[in-house]
Amino acid sequence: MSEKVVAPNLFSVFKSESRLRNYSPKTINAYLNCLQSFVRQFAPRHPHELNEQGIKNYSRFSVLE
């Protein structure tokens, strides 16, 4: 599944949940940027398809970048 199909729903749910939790707009944007980077890294795979090792690899990649 491509990011274009997954992203709008994933990102809108994230924004809605963040607003409900009363996060500031700047915090929401910062977290959203991180989420978008994460999704782009694994495109075209859906985040639900990732395993623990894939997430750990991304964490290492993002720290080294």
N, C-alpha and C positions, 0 to 999 in steps of 0.2 A: 504494500500500500504506500502511496507516495505521501510526502510531507504536505503537499497541497491539499490533500483530502483530509488528513489527520489534523493538521495544524489549526485550522479555524475553530474546530470544536474544542480541542485540547486547550488552546490559548484562551478562548472565551470562558471556558469553565474555570480555568486558573484565575482569570481576572475577576470573575464573579465571586469566587470563593475568597479571594484576597480582600475584596471590598467588604464582604460580609464580616471578615475578621478585623475590619477597620485598619488595614494597612494603609500607610500613606501612599499617595500617588507615585512619589519617587521610589519608594520601596517596591511597589508593584512593578514599575518599569524596570528596575534593576533585576528583580527576580525573573521577570518575563524575558529579558535579554539573555539571562543564563539558561532558561528553559529553551529558548529558540536555538541557542548555540548547541545545546545537548541534542535536540531533535535533528538539527542539520548534520551533526557528526555521524548519526546512524542512519540517515536517509538512504534508501527508501523504506527501511524497516520501521515499524510502529514501536514506540517505547515499550509496549506490553510484551513485545517479542524478545526483549533483551534479557539476558541472564545476569547473574551477579558478577561474573568475570568481565562481561562487557562494560558494566557500570564502573567497576574498579579500574579498568583500562582507561575509561574516559576521565576518571578522577586524576589518574596519574598524568594523562595527556594535558589536562587543563592546568595542573600545577606547574608542569614544566614549560608551558607556553608563556 
